[in-house]
Amino acid sequence: MADEQLTRDETPETQSEQEQTEEGGDVDVAALKAERDELFDRLQRLAAEFDNFRKRSVREQAALSQRANERLVKELLPILDDLGRALDAAAEHEEAKLEEGVRLVHRALAEVLAKEGVAEIATDGRFDPHVHEALLTQPSDAEEGSVIEVVQKGYVLGDRVLRPARVVVAATPPSDEA
């Protein structure tokens, strides 16, 4: 109804010109252009909304696929730890074949996890509460707040921490005033 009002306001003002327009003679070009421009504007807005929806869907799908294997990766991490401990124990004994076999399995599992986006958390340097879990502090000559021992390695998947690195943090050494 507003469109009818708009077109009536833009049509010629005299009665004879209105009758000529209604009879199919001259078409009000300005009204048609305004309607065309309005429809084109609506079409552009709809296309922009669709493009935003498509981009949002792609982002959500990428995030979903990144987290799809998270449960499996969390279950594999203890296996990687056990293999690491077995390598440490085998290195102390003369059973080179056992060590070599375990080392190959450890390397293969680490490569599979790396392909999935799992990375080990760096533990050299200062303690970072976002990626490290301090189990205890220990007096040391190292700089206060630095990591001096890794009890359990930590891992990230993309930008998410799967498991924080469990570490021992340096504290100020005791004073020798006795």
Backbone torsions as a table, in degrees:
resi	resn	phi	psi	omega
1	MET	NA	-36.0	178.1
2	ALA	-66.9	-34.0	177.7
3	ASP	-65.2	-39.2	177.5
4	GLU	-64.1	-41.9	179.0
5	GLN	-62.4	-42.7	-179.4
6	LEU	-63.7	-44.8	-178.1
7	THR	-70.4	-32.7	178.0
8	ARG	-68.6	-35.0	179.9
9	ASP	-70.3	-29.3	-176.4
10	GLU	-90.8	-12.2	-178.6
11	THR	-73.6	161.5	179.9
12	PRO	-56.4	147.6	-171.4
13	GLU	-82.8	-23.3	-176.6
14	THR	-82.7	152.4	-177.9
15	GLN	-63.5	-41.8	-176.7
16	SER	-68.0	-37.1	178.3
17	GLU	-68.5	-36.4	176.8
18	GLN	-64.4	-42.5	179.2
19	GLU	-63.9	-39.9	-179.5
20	GLN	-64.7	-38.5	179.3
21	THR	-67.3	-42.7	-179.6
22	GLU	-67.2	-29.2	-179.1
23	GLU	-78.2	-0.9	176.8
24	GLY	95.8	11.3	179.3
25	GLY	-75.1	-111.5	-179.8
26	ASP	-72.6	135.6	176.7
27	VAL	-99.7	138.7	-178.9
28	ASP	-71.0	102.8	-175.6
29	VAL	-66.8	-39.1	-178.7
30	ALA	-62.7	-40.8	-179.8
31	ALA	-67.4	-40.7	178.5
32	LEU	-65.4	-39.3	177.9
33	LYS	-65.6	-40.5	179.0
34	ALA	-64.7	-42.3	178.0
35	GLU	-65.0	-41.9	177.9
36	ARG	-61.4	-44.5	-179.8
37	ASP	-63.6	-39.2	179.0
38	GLU	-64.8	-44.9	179.1
39	LEU	-64.9	-39.3	178.6
40	PHE	-64.8	-40.3	177.6
41	ASP	-62.9	-43.9	177.9
42	ARG	-62.7	-39.9	178.7
43	LEU	-64.0	-42.4	178.2
44	GLN	-63.2	-42.6	178.6
45	ARG	-63.2	-41.9	178.7
46	LEU	-64.3	-41.0	178.1
47	ALA	-64.4	-39.3	178.7
48	ALA	-66.8	-41.6	177.2
49	GLU	-62.5	-40.9	178.6
50	PHE	-65.4	-41.7	178.8
51	ASP	-62.6	-42.4	176.9
52	ASN	-63.3	-41.2	177.3
53	PHE	-61.9	-43.9	-179.7
54	ARG	-62.6	-44.9	179.6
55	LYS	-63.9	-41.6	178.9
56	ARG	-64.0	-41.2	178.7
57	SER	-63.3	-40.0	178.5
58	VAL	-64.2	-43.3	178.2
59	ARG	-62.5	-44.6	-179.9
60	GLU	-64.8	-39.1	179.0
61	GLN	-66.7	-39.2	178.1
62	ALA	-64.5	-41.7	178.3
63	ALA	-65.4	-39.3	179.4
64	LEU	-65.5	-43.7	-179.4
65	SER	-68.3	-30.4	177.8
66	GLN	-66.8	-35.3	-177.8
67	ARG	-92.2	-3.6	-175.1
68	ALA	-62.0	-37.2	-176.9
69	ASN	-97.9	8.0	-175.2
70	GLU	-58.6	-43.2	-179.0
71	ARG	-62.5	-45.8	179.6
72	LEU	-62.2	-43.3	-179.3
73	VAL	-63.4	-40.4	178.2
74	LYS	-61.4	-35.5	179.3
75	GLU	-74.1	-28.0	-179.5
76	LEU	-79.3	-22.5	-176.8
77	LEU	-60.5	-42.3	176.9
78	PRO	-61.6	-33.4	177.2
79	ILE	-63.8	-43.5	177.7
80	LEU	-61.1	-40.5	177.8
81	ASP	-63.9	-44.8	-179.7
82	ASP	-62.1	-41.4	177.9
83	LEU	-64.6	-37.2	176.8
84	GLY	-64.0	-42.3	177.4
85	ARG	-65.6	-38.5	178.3
86	ALA	-64.3	-38.1	176.9
87	LEU	-63.3	-42.1	178.6
88	ASP	-62.7	-42.0	-179.5
89	ALA	-70.1	-39.7	-179.0
90	ALA	-68.9	-28.3	-179.8
91	ALA	-66.5	-25.4	-179.8
92	GLU	-80.3	-16.8	-178.5
93	HIS	-106.5	169.6	-177.5
94	GLU	-88.8	8.4	-177.1
95	GLU	-84.4	79.7	-173.9
96	ALA	-66.1	-34.1	-178.8
97	LYS	-66.9	-41.1	176.5
98	LEU	-61.0	-46.2	179.8
99	GLU	-60.9	-43.9	-179.0
100	GLU	-63.0	-43.4	179.5
101	GLY	-63.7	-45.1	179.4
102	VAL	-65.8	-37.7	178.8
103	ARG	-62.8	-40.5	178.0
104	LEU	-64.2	-42.9	178.1
105	VAL	-64.4	-43.0	179.1
106	HIS	-60.2	-46.8	-179.8
107	ARG	-63.2	-43.1	-179.7
108	ALA	-63.8	-43.4	179.1
109	LEU	-65.6	-41.4	178.3
110	ALA	-62.8	-38.0	178.5
111	GLU	-66.9	-40.3	178.4
112	VAL	-62.1	-44.9	179.6
113	LEU	-65.2	-37.9	178.7
114	ALA	-64.3	-37.9	177.6
115	LYS	-63.6	-30.7	179.1
116	GLU	-82.2	-2.0	177.6
117	GLY	97.8	11.0	179.3
118	VAL	-85.3	132.7	178.2
119	ALA	-132.8	149.1	178.5
120	GLU	-77.5	141.6	178.5
121	ILE	-79.0	130.9	178.2
122	ALA	-67.2	134.7	-177.9
123	THR	-119.2	5.5	176.7
124	ASP	-88.5	137.3	180.0
125	GLY	107.1	-149.9	-174.0
126	ARG	-80.7	153.6	176.1
127	PHE	-68.6	130.4	177.6
128	ASP	-121.1	110.8	-175.9
129	PRO	-63.7	-15.4	178.9
130	HIS	-75.1	-27.8	-176.6
131	VAL	-126.6	-8.0	-179.9
132	HIS	-116.7	150.7	173.1
133	GLU	-121.4	115.9	-178.3
134	ALA	-80.8	117.6	177.6
135	LEU	-83.2	-37.2	176.1
136	LEU	-163.1	165.6	173.8
137	THR	-109.4	147.8	-176.7
138	GLN	-137.3	134.4	176.9
139	PRO	-59.6	135.6	-176.9
140	SER	-156.1	159.8	174.7
141	ASP	-78.1	-13.4	178.9
142	ALA	-68.3	164.5	-179.6
143	GLU	-60.6	137.5	-179.0
144	GLU	-60.6	133.7	179.0
145	GLY	90.8	0.2	178.6
146	SER	-91.9	155.3	179.3
147	VAL	-80.2	125.4	-179.2
148	ILE	-110.8	-18.4	178.7
149	GLU	-152.4	142.0	176.6
150	VAL	-106.3	118.6	178.8
151	VAL	-85.4	-41.1	178.4
152	GLN	-145.8	131.1	-179.7
153	LYS	-66.4	150.6	176.4
154	GLY	-112.8	158.8	-176.1
155	TYR	-138.7	149.6	174.8
156	VAL	-121.6	149.3	173.2
157	LEU	-118.7	105.5	-173.1
158	GLY	67.5	-117.6	178.6
159	ASP	-108.1	7.9	-179.2
160	ARG	-102.9	136.2	177.4
161	VAL	-80.5	118.0	175.8
162	LEU	-79.0	-44.7	179.1
163	ARG	-150.3	126.2	179.5
164	PRO	-70.4	152.4	175.9
165	ALA	-73.8	129.5	178.4
166	ARG	-92.4	120.5	-170.2
167	VAL	-134.2	164.1	171.6
168	VAL	-105.7	131.7	-174.0
169	VAL	-108.0	141.1	179.9
170	ALA	-72.5	137.5	174.3
171	ALA	-115.5	171.6	178.7
172	THR	-66.0	137.8	179.3
173	PRO	-66.7	150.1	-180.0
174	PRO	-67.5	146.7	179.6
175	SER	-75.4	148.1	-176.9
176	ASP	-95.1	39.3	-179.7
177	GLU	-94.1	76.4	178.6
178	ALA	-123.6	NA	NA
